[in-house]
Amino acid sequence: MTGLLFLIPVALTLGLLGLAAFFWAMRDGQFDDPEGAASRILIDDEDGPEV
């Protein structure tokens, strides 16, 4: 029982730190890919249906 009194706050703290890091990365533009969509249209699709 005393282990739960220690582990629950630790788990909540680590979860909140992970969530804060995720939102910080989103706000910082870490997941933006402005050139990906523009260059993806130029890639030939080799796995297309054969005629």
C-alpha positions in Angstrom: 0.0 0.0 0.0 2.8 2.4 0.7 4.2 1.6 -2.7 1.1 3.0 -4.3 1.4 6.2 -2.3 4.8 6.7 -4.0 4.1 5.3 -7.5 0.8 7.1 -8.3 2.3 10.6 -7.9 5.4 9.6 -9.8 3.3 8.2 -12.7 1.1 11.3 -12.8 4.2 13.6 -12.7 5.9 11.7 -15.6 2.6 11.7 -17.6 2.2 15.4 -17.2 5.9 16.0 -18.1 5.4 14.0 -21.3 2.2 15.8 -22.1 3.9 19.2 -21.5 6.9 18.1 -23.8 4.4 17.1 -26.5 2.6 20.4 -26.4 5.9 22.3 -26.3 7.1 20.5 -29.4 3.8 21.2 -31.2 4.0 24.9 -30.4 7.6 25.0 -31.4 6.8 23.6 -34.9 8.6 20.3 -34.4 6.0 18.3 -36.4 5.6 20.8 -39.3 6.5 19.5 -42.7 5.9 22.3 -45.2 7.9 20.8 -48.0 6.8 17.2 -47.6 3.4 17.6 -49.4 5.0 19.6 -52.2 7.6 17.0 -53.0 5.4 14.0 -52.4 3.4 14.8 -55.5 6.6 14.4 -57.6 7.4 10.9 -56.4 6.5 8.1 -58.9 4.3 5.4 -57.6 6.2 2.2 -58.4 3.6 0.0 -56.8 0.7 1.0 -59.0 -1.6 -1.4 -60.8 -0.1 -3.1 -63.8 -2.0 -2.8 -67.1 
